[in-house]
Amino acid sequence: MQTRLLGRTGHASSLAILGGIIFHFLDEDGRAAVLDRALAAGVNHIDIAPGYGDAEINLGPLLPAVRDRVFISEKTALPDREPSWAQLHETLARLQTDAVDLY
């Protein structure tokens, strides 16, 4: 898988990024299969958001085992700092991680 440096992050991001919304639509076995297949293909970047239904909740149990192998980009649609901060903390809990790499 080809990679490109992502801005000044120092991260060599795979050109293909796994769109986290898929985790909203799949059952448990399907979610694990998609993540395993993406990682095996060299994908190292997951883009996800609270607006993707249950995607964060569904990805969360899978993430701790592979967290050191993936770059997580997260976003919010909230316009203000305090609600965005609160939402980010909910996201971290759902993803079972202490940080995202890009917000």
C-alpha positions, 0 to 999 in steps of 0.5 A, a space after each residue: 500500500 502506498 503512503 503519503 506523509 500527512 501534513 506535519 503529523 509525521 504519519 505516513 498515511 495509507 492512500 486508502 483510508 478506511 471509512 468508519 461509517 462501515 462499522 455502523 452497518 455490519 454485524 460483529 463478525 463483519 466488522 472484525 473481517 473488514 478491519 482485518 482485511 483493511 489492515 492486511 492490505 496495508 490500510 493504517 488510517 481510519 476516519 470516523 465520527 460521532 455522526 456515523 450512527 453506532 460506528 464508534 461503539 461498534 469499532 471500540 471493542 476491536 480497536 485496543 488490539 490494533 491501536 498501535 497500527 492505526 491512525 484515527 482521524 475524528 471530527 465533530 459537527 458541533 460549532 462550539 468548544 465545550 460541547 465538542 470537548 464533551 463529545 470528544 470524551 464520549 468518542 474516546 470512551 466509545 473507541 476505547 482509547 485515550 487519544 485520537 490522532 487528528 481531530 
